Structures are given as structure tokens and as C-alpha cells.
């Protein structure tokens, strides 16, 4: 019953090998299919534009805009 009370662990070497395998697999995937995926999402320019806008805008401005978007319908419906 030791397996029931003892938390499972993984050795550092096994964890390092697992991380390397995942990184290598992701790297190969992006090298092989990266251009096709980029081309597919290039059609969704609004999505890419909004992502870039949100990631490049200071967080406080994004926060204020979201607050205004939430507050405005509440203020209109209360009137």
C-alpha cells in the first residue's frame, strides 16, 4: 500500500530526457509545418491584429478598456 500514500516522483535524468524529447518534437513539427500553419492563420488578420494589439499595449490600458467594455452595457441598461 506504499503506492497509495507515497507521491510519485520522476528522476532528474528521466525528466531531462522527457523535456528534450518534447522540445525536439515541437521543433521538428514547427520546422515541418510552420509555414503552412502561418499561412492558414494569415487569413485571420483580425485575430492576429488583435493579438498583437493586446500584447504590445501596456497592461493598464488593456485593463481600462476591458473595464469600459464591461461597464458601458451596465450603465446603459441602468438608465
Legacy VTK file of the C-alpha trace (Angstrom):
# vtk DataFile Version 3.0
C-alpha trace
ASCII
DATASET POLYDATA
POINTS 79 float
0.000 0.000 0.000
3.033 2.267 -0.225
1.887 3.443 -3.672
-1.255 4.862 -2.077
0.497 7.123 0.427
3.747 7.999 -1.359
3.660 10.726 -4.032
5.086 9.516 -7.359
8.390 11.071 -8.418
10.492 11.095 -11.551
14.283 11.164 -11.624
16.121 14.234 -12.866
17.656 12.321 -15.773
14.304 10.968 -16.928
12.716 14.402 -16.627
15.567 15.979 -18.607
15.196 13.356 -21.357
11.433 13.884 -21.454
11.833 17.655 -21.769
14.406 17.198 -24.528
12.140 14.808 -26.434
9.197 17.217 -26.202
11.347 20.181 -27.265
12.829 18.246 -30.185
9.405 17.054 -31.299
7.957 20.552 -31.159
10.959 21.964 -33.021
10.604 19.377 -35.792
6.857 19.989 -36.000
7.289 23.747 -36.359
10.035 23.297 -38.950
7.897 20.928 -40.987
4.504 22.590 -40.691
5.259 26.133 -39.509
4.821 27.773 -42.905
1.503 26.007 -43.542
0.169 26.979 -40.122
1.333 30.562 -40.586
-0.342 30.686 -43.999
-3.589 29.347 -42.562
-3.711 31.957 -39.808
-2.578 34.754 -42.093
-6.138 34.758 -43.462
-7.382 35.648 -39.987
-5.806 39.093 -39.969
-8.265 40.495 -37.433
-7.325 37.797 -34.943
-3.600 38.377 -35.456
-4.049 42.158 -35.333
-5.995 41.997 -32.074
-3.425 39.644 -30.535
-0.591 41.995 -31.435
-2.558 44.978 -30.151
-3.148 43.312 -26.790
0.403 42.021 -26.376
2.065 45.302 -27.340
-0.238 47.609 -25.380
0.620 48.290 -21.734
-1.446 46.106 -19.420
-3.085 49.017 -17.631
-4.572 50.358 -20.865
-5.922 46.913 -21.809
-7.387 46.623 -18.311
-9.105 50.031 -18.552
-10.532 49.234 -21.986
-11.920 45.906 -20.726
-13.438 47.679 -17.725
-15.108 50.202 -20.031
-16.438 47.437 -22.276
-17.986 45.730 -19.243
-19.216 48.923 -17.575
-20.841 50.539 -20.624
-23.665 47.973 -21.133
-24.373 48.009 -17.384
-24.582 51.814 -17.385
-26.846 51.835 -20.438
-29.211 49.201 -19.030
-29.426 51.042 -15.687
-30.587 54.241 -17.399
LINES 1 80
79 0 1 2 3 4 5 6 7 8 9 10 11 12 13 14 15 16 17 18 19 20 21 22 23 24 25 26 27 28 29 30 31 32 33 34 35 36 37 38 39 40 41 42 43 44 45 46 47 48 49 50 51 52 53 54 55 56 57 58 59 60 61 62 63 64 65 66 67 68 69 70 71 72 73 74 75 76 77 78
